[in-house]
Amino acid sequence: MKVFVKRVYDKKEKNDGKRILVDRLWPRGLTKEKAAVDIWLKEIAPTTELRKWFAHDAEKWVPFQKKYIKELEKNIEPVSILKKEIKVGTVTLLYAAKDEIHNEALVLKDWICKND
């Protein structure tokens, strides 16, 4: 199982495998062609309420992770879709946030790899 994480604005590479956007909102200023997204799995993203509460505030990182994992545990269908894609081959989880250390794709990758 190979799961990578990268910003959707970064250049597509051969080893990306299936590129899955895991943001609820489409990335600003990015066309679908430039994004090179294979699947937009917006239902797996944090709820709008949680996303707005977190607001990429590093001080809220630990509670954000816990709250997002609770959402993932209840979000059976999109999680199932992602797990199926991972079983087929390499997957790259794409996110738009500028913060490369505090974003939902990292939480998702860590959680999905531990629970597969």
C-alpha positions, 0 to 999 in steps of 0.5 A: 500500500502506497499512499502519498500526500501533496498539494494539489498545486504541485506538479503531477508526477508519474509515481502519484498513482490515482490522484484524489482530492480530499478537500470539500472546496475546489482549490482556488484558481486551479482548472480541472486540467491543471489539477489533474485530479482523478477523483474528487472525494469531497465527502471525506473532507472535514465538515464545513463546521469543523473546517471553519473552526480549525481555520488552519490554526496550529494551536488547534491541530491536536483537537482538530485531528481527534474531531476529524477522526471521529467524523471519519469513523462515521463516514463509511461510504467515502472511507470505503471508496478510498480504501478500495482505491488504495487496494488497487494501487498507489494513491496520492491524497491532494489538498489545497492548504498552504500549511504542509504540516497541519492539514486534513490529508495528513490526518486522513493518510495516517488514519487510513493506513492504521485502519486498513 
